[in-house]
Amino acid sequence: MQKQETIQPLKQGQLQIHSQNILPIIKKWLYSEKDIFVRELVSNACDAIQKVTILQSRGEITNTEERRIDITQDAQAKTLTFSDTGIGMTAAETEKYLAQIAFSGAEEFIKAYQAQDPFIGHFGLGFYSAYMVADRVQVNTRSHQGDETGVVWTSDGISGYEICAAPKEKPGTDVVLYVSDENEEYLDEKRLKAILQRNCSFLPYPIYLNGQRINEHEPLWLKNPSECTKEEYLAFFKALYPFEAEPLFWVHIRVDYPFQLRGILYFPSLNRETNIKKNQVKLFCNRVFVSDDCKDILPEYLSILQGAIDSPDIPLNVSRSYLQVDKNVRQLSDHIVKKVADALCTLYKQDRTHFFECWKDCELIVKFGILHDEKFYAKVKEILVWKTLSQKWLTTEEYIEMHRSKAEGVVFYTTSPQVNDLTKLYAARDIEIVEALGYLDHAVISFLERQLKNVRFTRIDAAENAHILDASKEKTILDESGRTEAAKIADFIRTTLQKPGCDTITIDAKSLASDTIPAVLILSEEGRRFREYLQHQGKDAPSSFPISSTFIANTNSPLINAIYALRLEQPELASDLVQKVYALTRLSQHEMSASEIGDFTKECTQMFEKLTSLILKK
């Protein structure tokens, strides 16, 4: 193999950045919204004060000044000033830090003093966000170190800068923005106050706007959970969401390894009037607000939670406005999911009464999570409860165990909360009926049938079973033609219902366990589930999708027997009554559409007129 020759470079050098070229890009493309300049300048001020704190703790400086940040507006002069009592800068440092775009003073400080990383800024670009709203920026600064009296740095961000010696009474920095005509909105106190409250409410040093304190609330997520009271959690929630109803309960997250994560997540109280919003959890990095869009950290099924998450390990883009999804983000997400699941399980074990009270509000989270994340299901399956018509709360496993001798592996359920004659048949045999009223319940049921071996969910009107029939009362005596009374009743009803214009269904006549029920409609479980799937997709209405069904007339019913007897004297009226019984059965089992109900009402009125006329004639 031939040896490759080493090529000597003709010249080596450093890439040059020209501010007149790069600043327009920063102003237009780096930050997603102009308001961010407030956050960036206040964050820089916090870092400057933090440096003083570190140096004072090392005995390198003596500082008796109050550590604070002041923001003042002067509408007449069209200036906005950010003042801090931080480390300040010498003339050399001013030129070094401000004249070099993307040079981070925080990074240099950490290396020089081998300090831990308590700083907000790292990219060295935040200061230049000021030019999004200012035609000119002036920095008046005096260092805590040395005997310097102060300097003023001025630049329009395009043609260059100038540095002049200028006396400054106390150490610190004043950043003065000469606001451009098109950005005078930032000279409005209410406007600026709203921006500060959104972005800077939890920064570590006092922030004042025109002399009024802005950040009066400490971030509760920094405290140990054992040190926080219920009153503090509720007060902190009100600070985050002043107009929201009191939350049900909360999860305090505190992780130090393998990453740092702090946060408090609140389970909101939901009702029909509640506007369920997504992205209500506020994301912070070192106490600086980043975004209220946590979709990459929180899975969709936790998106209705409220609260705050703070982590210095969150990978952000250069403008600190968006997450960069990587392995750390996925680890954070997994841990948050685990903490939420643990909190739900703990509440279930320690205070079931409160858990059941909260269930109507948090079941959406649990069920949605189960359907979208099998790992989440594995963590919360022990708390997936069902309410029964008799107001008991049971898990699927508890239900199966309770009914092992009566209905092996079957969970009977209903989609209606009303108790009726059919549900009473089950109650008479000590069989609980689960309420499946939510729009996610059908999907959850199908999911559980796949997860749990030999378990199936069946609607109370989806099968002929021993719980609704009474074989001892069957009319089995044969007549001279070898036919039973039940068979003849079935033939009569079949002849009536299977005329042109009527639904084609299977007709039967059997002895039900109660004589108060004239008939029952048995509908295919699979057919109804598919119909409900279509409904959720916004397709077919209930009456337009054919389902395999059986209409069972109750041979113990006085009404059925009377109609059957009436067929000999008033065949037309008997036929009309059969059709009304069939319609009433469909109505009671929620199988009649709204348009059909209107027609049924008219037909019933006509039938009553006919009956009263017959009675009066007699």
C-alpha positions as CSV (number, residue, x, y, z in Angstrom):
1,M,0.0,0.0,0.0
2,Q,1.4,3.4,-1.0
3,K,2.2,5.8,1.8
4,Q,0.0,8.9,1.7
5,E,1.8,12.2,1.5
6,T,1.3,14.8,4.3
7,I,-0.1,18.0,2.7
8,Q,1.1,21.2,4.5
9,P,-1.6,23.9,4.8
10,L,-0.8,27.2,3.1
11,K,-2.3,29.2,6.0
12,Q,-4.3,28.6,9.2
13,G,-6.7,31.0,10.9
14,Q,-9.8,31.5,13.0
15,L,-13.3,31.9,11.6
16,Q,-14.5,35.5,11.9
17,I,-18.0,36.5,13.0
18,H,-19.2,40.0,12.0
19,S,-21.9,41.4,14.2
20,Q,-23.5,43.3,11.4
21,N,-24.1,39.9,9.8
22,I,-24.9,37.7,12.8
23,L,-27.1,40.1,14.8
24,P,-29.9,40.3,12.2
25,I,-30.0,36.5,12.3
26,I,-30.2,36.4,16.1
27,K,-33.0,39.1,16.1
28,K,-35.1,37.3,13.5
29,W,-34.5,33.6,13.9
30,L,-32.9,32.7,17.2
31,Y,-35.8,33.6,19.5
32,S,-39.3,32.5,18.9
33,E,-40.8,35.6,20.4
34,K,-39.6,39.1,21.4
35,D,-40.7,38.8,25.0
36,I,-37.8,36.4,25.7
37,F,-35.4,39.3,25.8
38,V,-36.8,40.2,29.3
39,R,-36.1,36.6,30.5
40,E,-32.6,36.7,29.1
41,L,-31.5,40.0,30.6
42,V,-33.0,39.1,34.0
43,S,-31.2,35.7,33.9
44,N,-27.9,37.4,33.1
45,A,-28.5,39.7,36.2
46,C,-29.1,36.6,38.3
47,D,-25.9,35.0,37.1
48,A,-24.0,38.2,38.0
49,I,-25.4,38.1,41.5
50,Q,-24.6,34.4,41.8
51,K,-21.0,35.1,41.0
52,V,-20.9,37.6,43.9
53,T,-22.4,35.0,46.2
54,I,-19.7,32.4,45.2
55,L,-16.8,34.8,45.6
56,Q,-18.0,36.1,48.9
57,S,-18.3,32.5,50.2
58,R,-14.7,32.0,49.2
59,G,-13.6,35.2,51.1
60,E,-12.4,36.9,47.9
61,I,-14.7,39.9,48.2
62,T,-16.8,41.6,50.8
63,N,-20.3,42.6,49.8
64,T,-22.9,44.3,51.9
65,E,-25.2,45.4,49.2
66,E,-28.7,43.9,48.9
67,R,-28.8,41.3,46.2
68,R,-31.6,42.4,43.9
69,I,-32.6,43.2,40.3
70,D,-34.4,46.4,39.4
71,I,-36.2,47.1,36.1
72,T,-37.3,50.6,35.4
73,Q,-39.3,52.1,32.6
74,D,-39.0,55.7,31.3
75,A,-41.7,56.3,28.7
76,Q,-40.5,59.8,28.0
77,A,-36.9,58.8,27.3
78,K,-38.1,55.6,25.7
79,T,-35.6,53.5,27.8
80,L,-35.9,50.3,29.7
81,T,-33.2,49.6,32.3
82,F,-32.2,46.3,33.9
83,S,-30.0,47.0,37.0
84,D,-28.3,44.4,39.3
85,T,-26.0,44.4,42.3
86,G,-24.0,41.6,40.8
87,I,-20.3,41.1,40.1
88,G,-20.0,43.8,37.5
89,M,-17.2,44.1,34.9
90,T,-13.9,45.8,34.5
91,A,-13.2,47.6,31.2
92,A,-11.2,44.6,30.0
93,E,-14.0,42.2,30.9
94,T,-16.6,44.5,29.3
95,E,-14.8,44.4,26.0
96,K,-14.1,40.7,26.3
97,Y,-17.7,39.5,27.2
98,L,-19.8,42.0,25.2
99,A,-17.8,42.3,22.1
100,Q,-17.6,38.5,21.6
101,I,-20.9,37.0,20.5
102,A,-21.5,33.5,21.8
103,F,-18.8,33.8,24.5
104,S,-20.1,32.6,27.8
105,G,-18.9,34.4,30.9
106,A,-20.6,31.8,33.1
107,E,-18.6,28.9,31.5
108,E,-15.4,30.8,32.0
109,F,-16.2,31.6,35.6
110,I,-17.0,27.9,36.3
111,K,-13.6,26.9,34.9
112,A,-11.7,29.6,36.7
113,Y,-13.1,28.9,40.1
114,Q,-13.9,25.2,39.7
115,A,-17.3,26.1,40.9
116,Q,-20.4,23.9,40.6
117,D,-22.8,24.9,37.9
118,P,-25.5,27.1,39.4
119,F,-25.8,29.4,36.5
120,I,-28.6,30.0,34.0
121,G,-26.7,31.3,31.0
122,H,-24.3,29.1,29.0
123,F,-24.5,30.1,25.3
124,G,-23.4,33.7,25.6
125,L,-26.2,34.9,23.4
126,G,-28.8,36.1,25.8
127,F,-27.5,39.7,26.0
128,Y,-28.0,40.2,22.3
129,S,-31.7,39.5,22.5
130,A,-32.0,43.1,23.7
131,Y,-31.5,44.2,20.1
132,M,-34.8,42.6,19.1
133,V,-36.5,45.7,20.7
134,A,-33.8,48.3,21.0
135,D,-32.0,50.5,18.5
136,R,-29.2,51.0,20.9
137,V,-28.0,49.4,24.1
138,Q,-25.8,50.9,26.8
139,V,-24.1,49.0,29.6
140,N,-22.9,50.9,32.6
141,T,-20.9,48.6,34.9
142,R,-18.5,48.6,37.8
143,S,-16.6,45.5,39.0
144,H,-16.6,44.2,42.6
145,Q,-12.9,43.5,42.1
146,G,-10.2,46.0,41.8
147,D,-10.3,49.8,42.2
148,E,-12.0,50.5,38.9
149,T,-14.7,53.3,39.0
150,G,-16.7,52.0,36.1
151,V,-17.2,52.0,32.4
152,V,-19.9,52.5,29.8
153,W,-20.2,50.3,26.8
154,T,-22.5,51.4,23.9
155,S,-23.5,49.8,20.7
156,D,-26.3,49.9,18.1
157,G,-25.5,46.2,17.3
158,I,-24.5,47.0,13.7
159,S,-21.6,49.5,13.3
160,G,-19.5,48.6,16.3
161,Y,-19.2,49.7,19.9
162,E,-17.4,52.2,22.1
163,I,-16.2,52.0,25.7
164,C,-15.8,55.0,27.9
165,A,-14.7,55.5,31.5
166,A,-17.7,56.6,33.6
167,P,-18.1,56.8,37.4
168,K,-20.5,54.4,38.9
169,E,-21.3,54.7,42.6
170,K,-21.8,51.0,43.5
171,P,-20.6,47.8,41.9
172,G,-23.1,46.1,39.6
173,T,-24.4,46.5,36.1
174,D,-27.1,48.7,34.4
175,V,-28.3,47.6,31.0
176,V,-30.2,50.4,29.3
177,L,-32.3,49.6,26.2
178,Y,-33.2,52.5,24.0
179,V,-36.5,51.0,22.8
180,S,-37.3,51.4,19.1
181,D,-40.5,53.0,17.9
182,E,-42.2,49.8,16.9
183,N,-41.6,48.2,20.3
184,E,-42.9,50.9,22.6
185,E,-45.4,48.3,24.1
186,Y,-42.5,47.2,26.4
187,L,-42.7,50.6,28.0
188,D,-46.2,49.8,29.3
189,E,-46.0,48.7,32.9
190,K,-48.8,46.1,32.8
191,R,-47.4,44.5,29.6
192,L,-43.9,44.2,31.1
193,K,-45.2,43.0,34.5
194,A,-47.1,40.2,32.8
195,I,-43.9,39.1,30.9
196,L,-41.9,39.1,34.2
197,Q,-44.6,37.1,36.1
198,R,-44.7,34.5,33.3
199,N,-40.9,34.1,32.9
200,C,-39.2,35.2,36.1
201,S,-41.5,34.5,39.0
202,F,-39.3,31.9,40.6
203,L,-35.8,33.3,40.1
204,P,-33.6,33.2,43.2
205,Y,-33.1,37.0,43.7
206,P,-35.7,39.7,44.3
207,I,-36.9,41.3,41.1
208,Y,-38.5,44.8,41.2
209,L,-40.4,46.5,38.4
210,N,-40.6,50.3,39.0
211,G,-40.1,49.6,42.7
212,Q,-42.7,46.8,43.0
213,R,-41.6,43.2,43.9
214,I,-42.5,40.7,41.2
215,N,-41.3,37.3,42.4
216,E,-42.8,36.9,45.9
217,H,-43.3,33.1,45.7
218,E,-40.5,30.7,46.4
219,P,-40.5,27.6,44.1
220,L,-42.0,25.0,46.4
221,W,-40.5,22.2,44.3
222,L,-37.1,23.0,45.8
223,K,-38.2,21.9,49.3
224,N,-38.2,18.4,50.5
225,P,-41.7,16.8,50.3
226,S,-41.5,16.0,54.0
227,E,-41.2,19.7,54.8
228,C,-44.2,20.9,52.8
229,T,-47.7,21.2,54.2
230,K,-51.0,20.8,52.5
231,E,-51.6,24.6,52.8
232,E,-48.3,25.3,51.1
233,Y,-49.1,22.9,48.2
234,L,-52.5,24.6,47.7
235,A,-51.0,28.1,48.0
236,F,-48.4,27.3,45.4
237,F,-51.0,25.9,43.1
238,K,-53.0,29.1,43.4
239,A,-49.8,31.0,42.5
240,L,-49.5,29.0,39.3
241,Y,-53.2,28.9,38.4
242,P,-55.0,31.7,40.3
243,F,-58.4,31.0,38.7
244,E,-58.5,27.2,38.8
245,A,-60.5,25.0,41.1
246,E,-58.6,23.3,44.0
247,P,-56.7,20.2,42.8
248,L,-57.5,16.7,44.0
249,F,-54.0,15.7,45.1
250,W,-50.4,16.1,43.9
251,V,-47.1,14.4,43.3
252,H,-43.9,15.9,44.5
253,I,-41.0,14.8,42.4
254,R,-37.4,14.9,43.6
255,V,-34.6,13.1,41.9
256,D,-30.8,13.6,42.2
257,Y,-29.4,10.6,40.2
258,P,-28.8,9.9,37.4
259,F,-30.2,13.4,36.7
260,Q,-31.6,16.3,38.7
261,L,-35.3,16.7,38.5
262,R,-37.6,18.7,40.7
263,G,-41.3,19.2,40.3
264,I,-44.9,19.2,41.6
265,L,-47.7,17.8,39.5
266,Y,-51.3,18.4,40.4
267,F,-54.3,16.3,39.5
268,P,-57.0,18.8,38.5
269,S,-60.6,18.6,39.4
270,L,-62.6,18.1,36.2
271,N,-66.3,18.5,35.4
272,R,-68.4,19.1,32.4
273,E,-67.7,22.8,32.4
274,T,-64.0,22.3,32.6
275,N,-62.1,23.3,29.5
276,I,-59.6,20.5,29.4
277,K,-56.4,22.1,28.1
278,K,-53.2,20.4,27.1
279,N,-49.7,21.6,28.0
280,Q,-50.6,23.0,31.4
281,V,-47.4,21.9,33.1
282,K,-44.8,24.6,33.2
283,L,-41.2,23.7,32.3
284,F,-38.3,25.4,34.1
285,C,-34.5,25.1,33.8
286,N,-32.7,26.4,36.9
287,R,-35.9,28.2,37.9
288,V,-36.1,30.0,34.6
289,F,-39.4,29.5,32.7
290,V,-38.8,27.7,29.4
291,S,-42.2,26.7,28.1
292,D,-45.6,25.4,29.0
293,D,-45.3,22.8,26.3
294,C,-44.1,19.6,28.0
295,K,-45.3,17.2,25.3
296,D,-41.8,15.6,25.0
297,I,-41.5,15.0,28.7
298,L,-45.0,14.2,29.6
299,P,-46.8,11.5,27.6
300,E,-50.1,12.6,26.1
301,Y,-52.2,10.8,28.7
302,L,-50.6,13.0,31.4
303,S,-51.1,16.2,29.5
304,I,-54.1,17.3,31.6
305,L,-52.0,17.5,34.7
306,Q,-50.9,20.9,36.1
307,G,-47.9,22.0,37.9
308,A,-44.2,22.7,37.3
309,I,-41.1,20.7,36.4
310,D,-37.5,22.0,36.8
311,S,-34.3,20.3,35.7
312,P,-30.9,21.7,34.8
313,D,-30.4,18.5,32.8
314,I,-33.1,19.3,30.3
315,P,-31.4,19.7,26.9
316,L,-32.6,23.0,25.4
317,N,-31.9,24.7,22.1
318,V,-29.7,27.7,22.0
319,S,-32.6,30.1,22.7
320,R,-33.8,28.0,25.6
321,S,-37.3,27.9,24.2
322,Y,-37.6,24.3,23.1
323,L,-36.5,20.9,24.2
324,Q,-34.0,18.8,22.2
325,V,-35.3,15.3,22.6
326,D,-32.6,12.8,23.6
327,K,-31.9,10.0,26.0
328,N,-32.1,12.3,29.0
329,V,-35.6,13.5,28.0
330,R,-36.8,9.9,27.7
331,Q,-35.4,9.0,31.1
332,L,-37.1,12.1,32.6
333,S,-40.4,11.1,31.0
334,D,-40.1,7.5,32.3
335,H,-39.4,8.7,35.8
336,I,-42.3,11.1,35.9
337,V,-44.6,8.4,34.7
338,K,-43.4,6.1,37.4
339,K,-43.8,8.8,40.1
340,V,-47.4,9.5,38.9
341,A,-48.3,5.8,39.0
342,D,-46.7,5.4,42.4
343,A,-48.7,8.3,43.8
344,L,-52.0,6.8,42.5
345,C,-51.2,3.4,44.0
346,T,-50.2,5.0,47.3
347,L,-53.4,6.9,47.5
348,Y,-55.4,3.8,46.7
349,K,-53.7,1.8,49.4
350,Q,-53.7,4.5,52.1
351,D,-57.0,6.3,51.6
352,R,-59.4,4.5,49.4
353,T,-62.3,6.7,50.3
354,H,-60.5,9.7,48.9
355,F,-59.3,7.7,45.9
356,F,-62.8,6.7,45.0
357,E,-63.9,10.3,45.4
358,C,-61.2,11.4,43.0
359,W,-61.7,8.6,40.5
360,K,-64.2,10.4,38.3
361,D,-61.5,13.0,37.7
362,C,-58.4,10.9,37.4
363,E,-59.9,7.8,35.6
364,L,-59.4,9.5,32.3
365,I,-55.6,9.7,33.0
366,V,-55.5,6.1,34.1
367,K,-57.5,4.6,31.3
368,F,-55.9,6.7,28.6
369,G,-52.5,5.7,30.0
370,I,-53.4,2.0,30.1
371,L,-54.4,2.1,26.4
372,H,-51.3,3.9,25.2
373,D,-48.5,2.5,27.5
374,E,-48.4,-1.1,28.6
375,K,-45.6,-0.2,31.1
376,F,-48.0,2.2,32.7
377,Y,-50.6,-0.5,32.8
378,A,-48.2,-2.8,34.6
379,K,-47.8,-0.1,37.3
380,V,-51.4,0.8,37.8
381,K,-53.4,-2.4,37.0
382,E,-54.0,-3.0,40.7
383,I,-55.9,0.3,41.0
384,L,-58.1,0.0,37.8
385,V,-61.5,0.0,39.5
386,W,-65.1,-0.3,38.4
387,K,-68.1,1.0,40.1
388,T,-71.1,-1.3,40.2
389,L,-74.8,-0.5,40.1
390,S,-74.9,-1.3,43.9
391,Q,-72.2,1.4,44.5
392,K,-69.4,-1.0,45.2
393,W,-65.9,-0.5,43.9
394,L,-64.1,-3.5,42.5
395,T,-61.0,-4.3,40.4
396,T,-61.5,-6.8,37.6
397,E,-59.6,-9.4,39.6
398,E,-61.8,-8.8,42.7
399,Y,-65.0,-9.1,40.6
400,I,-63.8,-12.4,39.1
401,E,-63.0,-13.8,42.5
402,M,-66.3,-12.6,44.0
403,H,-68.3,-14.3,41.2
404,R,-66.2,-17.4,40.7
405,S,-69.0,-19.8,41.7
406,K,-71.7,-17.9,39.7
407,A,-70.0,-16.8,36.5
408,E,-66.6,-18.2,35.9
409,G,-64.4,-15.6,34.2
410,V,-67.3,-13.3,33.2
411,V,-67.7,-9.7,34.1
412,F,-71.3,-8.4,33.5
413,Y,-71.6,-4.8,32.7
414,T,-74.0,-2.1,31.5
415,T,-73.7,1.1,29.7
416,S,-76.6,2.7,31.6
417,P,-76.5,3.7,35.3
418,Q,-80.2,3.1,35.7
419,V,-81.5,0.2,37.7
420,N,-84.3,-1.6,35.8
421,D,-86.2,-5.0,35.8
422,L,-83.3,-6.7,33.9
423,T,-80.6,-5.5,36.3
424,K,-82.8,-6.6,39.2
425,L,-82.7,-10.2,37.9
426,Y,-78.9,-10.2,38.3
427,A,-79.2,-8.5,41.7
428,A,-81.5,-11.2,42.9
429,R,-78.8,-13.7,42.3
430,D,-76.1,-11.6,44.0
431,I,-74.4,-10.7,40.8
432,E,-72.8,-7.3,40.6
433,I,-73.1,-5.3,37.4
434,V,-70.2,-3.0,36.4
435,E,-70.9,0.4,35.1
436,A,-69.1,1.1,31.8
437,L,-70.2,4.6,31.2
438,G,-67.1,6.4,29.9
439,Y,-66.2,6.7,26.2
440,L,-62.9,4.9,26.9
441,D,-64.5,2.0,28.7
442,H,-65.1,-0.1,25.6
443,A,-61.5,0.2,24.5
444,V,-60.3,-0.6,28.1
445,I,-62.6,-3.7,28.2
446,S,-61.1,-5.0,24.9
447,F,-57.6,-4.3,26.2
448,L,-58.2,-6.2,29.5
449,E,-59.6,-9.2,27.6
450,R,-56.3,-9.4,25.8
451,Q,-54.3,-9.0,28.9
452,L,-56.2,-11.3,31.3
453,K,-56.5,-14.9,30.5
454,N,-59.9,-16.5,30.4
455,V,-61.7,-13.2,31.3
456,R,-64.4,-11.7,29.2
457,F,-66.8,-8.8,29.6
458,T,-70.4,-9.4,28.7
459,R,-73.3,-6.9,28.7
460,I,-76.3,-8.0,30.7
461,D,-78.4,-8.1,27.6
462,A,-75.9,-9.8,25.4
463,A,-76.6,-13.5,26.1
464,E,-79.3,-15.9,27.1
465,N,-78.0,-17.2,30.4
466,A,-79.3,-18.9,33.6
467,H,-79.3,-15.5,35.4
468,I,-82.2,-14.1,33.4
469,L,-84.1,-17.4,32.5
470,D,-86.1,-19.6,34.8
471,A,-86.3,-23.1,33.3
472,S,-88.6,-24.3,36.0
473,K,-91.4,-22.1,34.6
474,E,-91.0,-23.1,31.0
475,K,-94.3,-24.0,29.2
476,T,-93.2,-27.4,27.9
477,I,-96.5,-29.2,27.7
478,L,-97.3,-30.4,24.2
479,D,-100.7,-30.0,22.6
480,E,-102.3,-32.5,20.2
481,S,-100.1,-31.2,17.4
482,G,-97.0,-31.8,19.4
483,R,-96.2,-28.1,19.9
484,T,-95.6,-26.2,23.2
485,E,-97.4,-23.1,24.3
486,A,-94.1,-21.2,24.1
487,A,-93.5,-22.3,20.5
488,K,-97.0,-21.0,19.5
489,I,-96.4,-17.6,21.2
490,A,-93.1,-17.4,19.4
491,D,-94.8,-18.2,16.1
492,F,-97.5,-15.5,16.6
493,I,-94.9,-12.8,17.5
494,R,-92.7,-13.9,14.6
495,T,-95.6,-13.6,12.1
496,T,-96.3,-10.1,13.5
497,L,-92.8,-8.7,13.5
498,Q,-91.4,-10.2,10.4
499,K,-93.8,-8.4,8.1
500,P,-92.5,-6.0,5.4
501,G,-91.2,-2.8,6.9
502,C,-90.2,-4.5,10.2
503,D,-86.8,-5.6,11.3
504,T,-85.8,-9.1,10.5
505,I,-84.7,-10.7,13.8
506,T,-84.6,-14.0,15.6
507,I,-87.8,-14.5,17.6
508,D,-88.2,-16.7,20.7
509,A,-90.5,-17.2,23.6
510,K,-89.0,-18.3,27.0
511,S,-89.7,-18.1,30.6
512,L,-87.7,-15.2,32.2
513,A,-87.0,-15.2,35.9
514,S,-89.4,-12.2,36.5
515,D,-92.9,-11.8,35.2
516,T,-92.6,-8.0,35.3
517,I,-90.5,-8.0,32.1
518,P,-92.6,-8.5,29.0
519,A,-89.6,-9.1,26.7
520,V,-85.9,-8.7,26.4
521,L,-83.7,-8.0,23.3
522,I,-80.5,-10.0,23.2
523,L,-77.9,-8.3,21.1
524,S,-74.5,-9.5,19.9
525,E,-71.6,-8.3,22.1
526,E,-69.2,-8.2,19.1
527,G,-71.7,-6.4,16.9
528,R,-72.3,-3.7,19.4
529,R,-68.6,-3.2,20.1
530,F,-68.0,-2.7,16.4
531,R,-70.9,-0.3,16.2
532,E,-69.5,1.7,19.1
533,Y,-66.1,1.8,17.4
534,L,-67.8,3.3,14.3
535,Q,-69.6,5.8,16.4
536,H,-66.4,7.0,18.0
537,Q,-65.0,7.4,14.5
538,G,-68.0,9.7,13.8
539,K,-69.7,7.3,11.4
540,D,-72.9,5.3,11.8
541,A,-75.8,6.1,14.1
542,P,-77.1,3.3,16.4
543,S,-80.1,2.4,14.3
544,S,-78.3,2.3,11.0
545,F,-75.9,-0.5,11.8
546,P,-77.4,-4.0,11.8
547,I,-76.6,-6.2,14.7
548,S,-77.4,-9.9,15.2
549,S,-80.2,-9.9,17.8
550,T,-82.9,-12.2,19.4
551,F,-86.2,-10.9,20.7
552,I,-87.3,-13.1,23.6
553,A,-91.0,-12.8,24.7
554,N,-91.5,-13.7,28.3
555,T,-94.0,-16.5,28.6
556,N,-94.5,-15.6,32.3
557,S,-95.5,-12.0,31.5
558,P,-99.2,-11.3,32.0
559,L,-99.0,-8.7,29.2
560,I,-97.6,-11.2,26.7
561,N,-100.2,-13.8,27.6
562,A,-103.0,-11.3,27.3
563,I,-101.9,-10.1,23.9
564,Y,-101.6,-13.7,22.8
565,A,-105.2,-14.4,23.9
566,L,-106.4,-11.1,22.3
567,R,-105.2,-12.3,18.8
568,L,-108.4,-14.4,18.5
569,E,-110.9,-11.5,19.0
570,Q,-108.8,-8.5,18.0
571,P,-106.0,-9.7,15.7
572,E,-105.2,-6.2,14.4
573,L,-105.0,-4.7,17.9
574,A,-102.9,-7.7,19.1
575,S,-100.5,-7.3,16.3
576,D,-100.2,-3.5,17.0
577,L,-99.5,-4.3,20.7
578,V,-96.8,-6.8,19.8
579,Q,-95.0,-4.1,17.8
580,K,-95.3,-1.6,20.7
581,V,-93.8,-4.2,23.1
582,Y,-91.0,-4.7,20.7
583,A,-90.4,-0.9,20.4
584,L,-90.6,-0.4,24.2
585,T,-88.0,-3.2,24.7
586,R,-85.7,-1.4,22.2
587,L,-86.3,1.9,23.9
588,S,-85.5,0.5,27.4
589,Q,-82.3,-1.0,26.1
590,H,-81.2,2.3,24.4
591,E,-81.5,0.8,20.9
592,M,-83.9,3.4,19.5
593,S,-82.7,6.5,17.8
594,A,-84.0,10.0,18.5
595,S,-86.0,10.1,15.2
596,E,-87.6,6.7,16.0
597,I,-88.7,7.9,19.4
598,G,-90.7,10.7,17.8
599,D,-92.5,8.3,15.5
600,F,-93.0,5.8,18.4
601,T,-94.7,8.5,20.5
602,K,-97.2,9.3,17.7
603,E,-97.9,5.6,17.3
604,C,-98.5,5.1,21.0
605,T,-100.9,8.0,21.0
606,Q,-102.9,6.5,18.2
607,M,-103.0,3.1,19.9
608,F,-104.2,4.7,23.2
609,E,-107.0,6.4,21.2
610,K,-108.0,3.0,19.7
611,L,-108.0,1.3,23.1
612,T,-110.1,4.0,24.8
613,S,-112.5,3.9,21.9
614,L,-113.0,0.1,22.3
615,I,-113.5,0.4,26.1
616,L,-116.1,3.2,25.7
617,K,-118.0,1.1,23.2
618,K,-118.4,-1.6,25.8
